[in-house]
Amino acid sequence: MLGLMQDRPLLISSLIEHAAQYHPRREIVARTVEGGTHRTNYAEVERRARRVANALASLAVAFSDRVGTLAWNTHRHLELYFGVSGTGAILHTVNPRLFPEQIEYIINHAEDKVLFFDITFAALVQQLAPKLKSVRHFVAMTDRAHMPAIDLPNLLCYEDLIAAQSEDYAWPEFDERSASSLCYTSGTTGNPKGVLYSHRSTVLHSLMECAPDTFGVNSAMCLLLAVPMFHANAWGMPYATAMVGAKLVMPGPHLDGQSLYELMRDEGVTFSQAVPTVWLMLFQYLDQHPEIDIKDVGVKTIGVGGAATPRSMIERLERDFGAEYVQGWGMTETSPIGVIGRLLPKHAALSGEEQTSVKLKAGRAVWGVGLKIVGEDGKALPHDGVAYGHLHVRGPWIAGSYFKGEGGPVLDEDGWFPTGDIATIDPDGYVQLVDRAKDVIKSGGEWISSIDLENTAVGHPAVQEAAIIAAHHPKWQERPLLLAVKRPGQNITREELLSYLSQRVAKWWVPDDVVFVEQLPHTATGKLLKSKLREQFRDYRLPTA
């Protein structure tokens, strides 16, 4: 017997329709690519999204056709988020920080029919255009006065294009399992692979972002969206904020510390999310301006994800901002929320230092996400906080395969997705990431966590950034090599840093050597590019070897 409830499809268009009807004047603020600040609201975004829908029809974009974007976090990109997916076409957000060859590959692999781009990427688009086999139209996301002087076939102006369209458009209804958006992984080896989200998975994911035990997105919140809209759909926040009518502040291409501070101060930001490197840039600006009391800004919650957060960063964020720190873990393949690091009621009695130790863990699974860890033999391991193994996940917003079947079957025999992470899970359900499977250091039959060592190293006041890689050792197979970047104006010796680490980690974890470098390489999503470091130091000889 089936229930007797109405069956309405979960569609992305319902989010912006709701926002326009019930939160029409809630403000959306964007720093623009052209310069200045643009102010709009949900009602206007929905109206312009309907113009986008009609514009796509005029360009012969059909159901399930892919529409690419090379764009920052702006009001125009937000209009495309809803205008493209709302028609049944698929929004393909392209990461402009990838190598040009990778961008060419994924646009061709996705078979994008139209490519929308911010004018900062005009030269890149002109360079790539002759190699983009499927793109029929290029649309510069600007007005006529700022059109780039480039020679492109079928080049259109965004503002002219949508101004010529009617606002009369009825959002269609279709199967909620239809594809809505496409994001490609920024893997360090091989070609990026496409993760194809559905309307259903996106709406369910948005609901969980509004849960108090997750991020608690609500109508009273003012969110600074510092996570790029080409990173796993900005962690799903453009959808969640529309669901509840939260104020949305978007920095455009301006992610420097001064710009973020000014937006927080001027717009009354209460919640912001970013990867650790963005927070480091803000710290650098605040260090240069000691007269600023960042508590006066009024930020209440700070979300961090994309990479492990060192204790020193957690302590500074909470101390300086007077805000609650919330860590999350996920990946493009998990939409991206997998676990969230909120404290449990029993942790209220702990000291601040003990609470921070809990917050250092990646977090606990949110509703909808199942977790397990398995050993090398594929058998499940206990959630005792001690046993560590390969982390597998499953749920309604977890990838079941890659676009066009790239990489072949990806799920295990029971339907779980292997994340590539090594982790422990404690009895309370907190996941502690030990390492990426390819980055863990295997020394004498035991595993050493590069993540823990890196986080400990950057706790030293003279260390700005650190990376741990495995170096060959004739006896122990592998031993840790520490690559460190000094803070400007600071000095520290190899011996001083090793002594600092020896007081904070197990003796056999202490790196065998330290190399100070000017900078460390990063992926297009801001993560350490350890494959490049391993290649660079492939023949490095440890003093203990």
ABEGO torsion letter per residue (X at the ends): XBBABBBBBBBAAAAAAAAAAAAAABBBBBBBAAEEBBBBBAAAAAAAAAAAAAAAAAAGBBBGBBBBBBBBBBAAAAAAAAAAAAAGBBBBBBBAABBAAAAAAAAAAAGBABBBBBAAAAAAAAAAAAABAABABBBBBBBAAABBBBBBBGBBBAAAAAAABBABBBBBBBBAABBABBBBBBBABEBBBBBBBBAAAAAAAAAAAABAABAGBBAABBBBBABBAABGGGGGAAAAAAAAGBBBBBAEABABAAAAAAAAAAAGBABBBBBAAAAAAAAAAAAABAABBAAAAGBABBBBBGBBBBAAAAAAAAAAAGBBBBBBBBBAAAOABABBBBBBAAAAABBAAAAAAAAABAEBBBBGBBBBBBBAAGBBBBBAGABBBBBBBBEAABBABBBGGBGEBABBAAGBBBAGBBBBBBAAGBBBBAEBAAABBBBGGBBBBAAAAAAAAAABAABABBBBBBBBBAAAGBBBBBBBBBBBGBBBBAAAAAAAAAAABBAAABBABBBBBABBBBBAAGBBBAAAAAAAAAABBBAAX
